Amino acid sequence: MSTFGRLRRAATRAMAVGAACGLATLGVTACGTEEQAPAQSGGDTRVVEHAMGKTPITGKPQRIVTLDATFTSAVMALDSQVVGYTTFGGRKELPEYLGKDRQTYGAQAQWVGSLSNPNLEKIVQLDPDLILSAKVRHEQLYEQLSEIAPTVFSQTTGGTWKENLLLTGRALGKAGLAERKLDAYEQRAKTVGDNVRNALGRNPTMSIVRFAGEPTVRLYTKESFPGIVQSDTGLARPEGQPTTDGIAVNLSQERILELDADHIFITVYPDKAGDAAETRNAFRSNPLWNKLTGEKHTVNDITWMTSVGLHGAHAILDDIATTFGVDPAR
């Protein structure tokens, strides 16, 4: 038996002993065995196809570990409990854009390490019945994670957030709910866009700009997470604005005027060293910055750039509605 197989058995025995003693810290109020704890037991078994192959999953998982923000949001959006999660950038708490779902579906959730270095022993101790992540993030850990619990990976994150929501729905046995939540979001996005157009009598243009710590600024494309939300509203990018097949175009100070639009939404990555803010200040000090004709709006970087999920998408729609002073269609 592998190291993680032994760890999982040890953790399971510990949980069973805790249950018998009625340990509140384990969230079990009645004495019993492992089988009495919430688990996948019961229900049909389905095979979920994903980036790493096929994984059989029985019933509806109740204890999910999410190793990327896109899946933390997806699980909570689908009314399921997250028991473990990763973060990046030195933060350990669940992000604020999750709103009330942080408490409803993450009250018992524990931090299991950084996005780049999840702690497998902590994951074992949580006794999950499903683990979710992306091949681009944790391909090298897939076999070890699969020994802990059924594990489902998307290919990547970011621009694939809608596909990842639907994949999460299949893994949770809630495919129909995932489709309904996505449909409702897309209808809301269109309504917010229509509200803006009706209020202004035209379709305004918008740019999405990020200072991320490099000496350049990023101009986000329609392939990015916030760019997809923009496209869903129907709000336009300026004609002829530089783009790429990737998520962003890096522009130097000499190209500041290429950021221009009716409205420019700006984020600054909150790095501890303050490099992103320093670059922002350098750009603002450039005389070309004051030649931008569009209205500038600073918005939350974590929400617009790293949430990559349904919660963040709705939060972006909130910001757009607030900016234009229209009904948010909540």
FENURJO-V816921 format. One record per residue. N is the residue number from 1. SS is DSSP state (hx for helix, st for strand, lp for the rest). PSI is psi in whole degrees, -180 to 180 (NA if undefined). Layout:
# FENURJO-V816921
((N/SS/PSI) (N/SS/PSI))
This chain:
# FENURJO-V816921
((1/lp/140) (2/lp/167) (3/hx/-44) (4/hx/-25) (5/hx/-42) (6/hx/-41) (7/hx/-40) (8/hx/-42) (9/hx/-41) (10/hx/-42) (11/hx/-39) (12/hx/-43) (13/hx/-41) (14/hx/-39) (15/hx/-38) (16/hx/-42) (17/hx/-42) (18/hx/-40) (19/hx/-40) (20/hx/-29) (21/lp/-2) (22/lp/39) (23/lp/120) (24/hx/-28) (25/hx/-20) (26/hx/-1) (27/lp/23) (28/lp/124) (29/lp/-13) (30/lp/147) (31/lp/148) (32/lp/-174) (33/lp/178) (34/hx/-37) (35/hx/-18) (36/hx/-13) (37/lp/154) (38/lp/131) (39/lp/-172) (40/lp/-8) (41/lp/138) (42/lp/156) (43/lp/169) (44/lp/154) (45/st/130) (46/st/156) (47/st/121) (48/st/120) (49/st/137) (50/st/-172) (51/lp/-23) (52/lp/3) (53/st/-136) (54/st/137) (55/st/122) (56/st/135) (57/st/131) (58/st/132) (59/lp/-156) (60/lp/110) (61/lp/144) (62/lp/-15) (63/lp/95) (64/st/134) (65/st/128) (66/st/125) (67/lp/12) (68/lp/147) (69/hx/-34) (70/hx/-34) (71/hx/-29) (72/hx/-46) (73/hx/-45) (74/hx/-44) (75/hx/-47) (76/hx/-38) (77/hx/-25) (78/lp/26) (79/lp/44) (80/lp/158) (81/lp/128) (82/st/125) (83/st/-16) (84/st/147) (85/st/160) (86/st/165) (87/st/178) (88/lp/169) (89/lp/18) (90/lp/-6) (91/lp/147) (92/lp/-17) (93/lp/158) (94/lp/139) (95/lp/152) (96/hx/-27) (97/hx/-13) (98/hx/-13) (99/lp/-141) (100/lp/-21) (101/hx/-20) (102/hx/-39) (103/hx/-43) (104/hx/-42) (105/lp/9) (106/lp/18) (107/lp/-34) (108/lp/6) (109/lp/141) (110/st/143) (111/st/129) (112/st/24) (113/st/-179) (114/st/162) (115/lp/-40) (116/lp/-16) (117/st/68) (118/st/145) (119/lp/108) (120/hx/-33) (121/hx/-39) (122/hx/-39) (123/hx/-44) (124/hx/-45) (125/hx/-24) (126/lp/-10) (127/lp/56) (128/lp/157) (129/lp/6) (130/st/139) (131/st/134) (132/st/135) (133/st/-163) (134/st/146) (135/hx/-40) (136/hx/-23) (137/hx/-51) (138/hx/35) (139/hx/-40) (140/hx/-16) (141/hx/-2) (142/hx/-47) (143/hx/-43) (144/hx/-42) (145/hx/-37) (146/hx/-24) (147/hx/-21) (148/hx/-44) (149/lp/163) (150/lp/131) (151/st/130) (152/st/129) (153/st/138) (154/st/172) (155/lp/-45) (156/lp/-168) (157/lp/-164) (158/lp/-109) (159/lp/-14) (160/lp/22) (161/hx/-33) (162/hx/-45) (163/hx/-37) (164/hx/-35) (165/hx/-45) (166/hx/-38) (167/hx/-42) (168/hx/-41) (169/hx/-42) (170/hx/-40) (171/hx/-35) (172/hx/-7) (173/lp/27) (174/lp/43) (175/hx/-41) (176/hx/-41) (177/hx/-41) (178/hx/-43) (179/hx/-40) (180/hx/-42) (181/hx/-40) (182/hx/-41) (183/hx/-43) (184/hx/-40) (185/hx/-48) (186/hx/-36) (187/hx/-41) (188/hx/-43) (189/hx/-45) (190/hx/-41) (191/hx/-43) (192/hx/-45) (193/hx/-43) (194/hx/-40) (195/hx/-40) (196/hx/-48) (197/hx/-40) (198/hx/-37) (199/hx/-36) (200/hx/-18) (201/lp/14) (202/lp/174) (203/lp/105) (204/lp/157) (205/st/153) (206/st/146) (207/st/148) (208/st/118) (209/st/139) (210/st/133) (211/st/114) (212/lp/7) (213/lp/-14) (214/lp/169) (215/lp/-8) (216/lp/176) (217/st/148) (218/st/129) (219/st/114) (220/st/145) (221/lp/177) (222/lp/-12) (223/lp/-12) (224/lp/168) (225/hx/-55) (226/hx/-29) (227/hx/-35) (228/hx/-42) (229/hx/-44) (230/hx/-47) (231/hx/-37) (232/hx/-28) (233/hx/-20) (234/lp/1) (235/lp/136) (236/st/154) (237/lp/151) (238/lp/140) (239/lp/132) (240/lp/2) (241/lp/140) (242/lp/144) (243/lp/-179) (244/lp/171) (245/lp/-17) (246/lp/-166) (247/lp/-17) (248/st/155) (249/st/130) (250/st/125) (251/st/137) (252/lp/173) (253/hx/-31) (254/hx/-16) (255/hx/22) (256/hx/-41) (257/hx/-17) (258/hx/-8) (259/hx/-12) (260/lp/146) (261/lp/175) (262/lp/-38) (263/st/133) (264/st/114) (265/st/123) (266/st/133) (267/st/154) (268/st/118) (269/lp/128) (270/lp/59) (271/lp/149) (272/lp/-33) (273/lp/-16) (274/lp/18) (275/hx/-41) (276/hx/-43) (277/hx/-36) (278/hx/-42) (279/hx/-42) (280/hx/-45) (281/hx/-37) (282/hx/-42) (283/hx/-42) (284/hx/-24) (285/hx/-14) (286/lp/134) (287/hx/-27) (288/hx/-27) (289/hx/-40) (290/hx/-7) (291/hx/-7) (292/lp/130) (293/lp/-19) (294/lp/158) (295/st/134) (296/st/135) (297/st/121) (298/st/126) (299/lp/168) (300/lp/123) (301/hx/-43) (302/hx/-41) (303/hx/-50) (304/hx/-30) (305/hx/-27) (306/hx/-7) (307/lp/-35) (308/lp/51) (309/lp/-177) (310/hx/-41) (311/hx/-47) (312/hx/-38) (313/hx/-44) (314/hx/-37) (315/hx/-37) (316/hx/-42) (317/hx/-38) (318/hx/-46) (319/hx/-41) (320/hx/-46) (321/hx/-41) (322/hx/-43) (323/hx/-42) (324/hx/-2) (325/lp/40) (326/lp/167) (327/lp/127) (328/lp/-6) (329/lp/37) (330/lp/NA))
